């Protein structure tokens, strides 16, 4: 087993190649027709055959080029020959925005990130429908189509366009809806588009001013959060905690604290 730490750029090159092939497979399978293969947390939280096929393709591709790395995916969980000892772990969401994918809405993506010693150092998010692609390396900036990204310069929360999302558990949705109802009078407007990785990338280039969501797993945000952070957004949870299932907030420095404080007052990290 190779114990050396690869360069982030090297890992990004692998991630981009794998993600592009995976997105092509997802696009082809959607064109051929897709159906629900199973459900996860609730009957509305679906898995398609494409989710499973694409993740398996990603895992197999990574195994060929870096056989000693660990892989952590949404559909098949953690694995690898030395999963507990591997310095590099890949985090994959084969199709972020599965419901959009199922309905033919062009807002779904392959998300693939590489961690070294527990820190995300490279990530790519590729829109399955449009081919748009966002990349980032730790300390190396965030890009789309060769253009370096910078987040919104908005400083007034009342003028901010804020993205968010909802979980699938009915109780959690009800709580999130109450938070949203109290937040919306204090911002320009809200967008709910159904794919966390893409929302984070839109915030990275200022097409959203900020984004928050409760209930995200590592595969939902690993790549997108790196893109956002490298574009200048502050990405964190509440009260100095790292982003995680309780809450993720991504906002420009001038907006982060006002949005954070408003969400904290509304109990955004609470509920089911």
Secondary structure, DSSP 8 states (H G I E B T S, - for coil): ---S---HHHHHHHHHHHHHHHHHHHHHHHHH---EEEESSSTTSEEEHHHHHHHHHHHHHHHHH-TTSEEEETTTEEE-TTTTT-SEEEEEEEEESHHHHHHT-S--EEEEEEEETTEEEEEEEEETTT--EEEEETTTEEEETTEE--------GGG-EEEE---SSHHHHHHHHHHHHHHGGGSSEEEE-S-HHHHHHHHHTTSSSEEEESS--HHHHHHHHHHHHHTTEEEE-GGG--SSSS-EEEEEHHHHHHHHHHHHHTTTT---
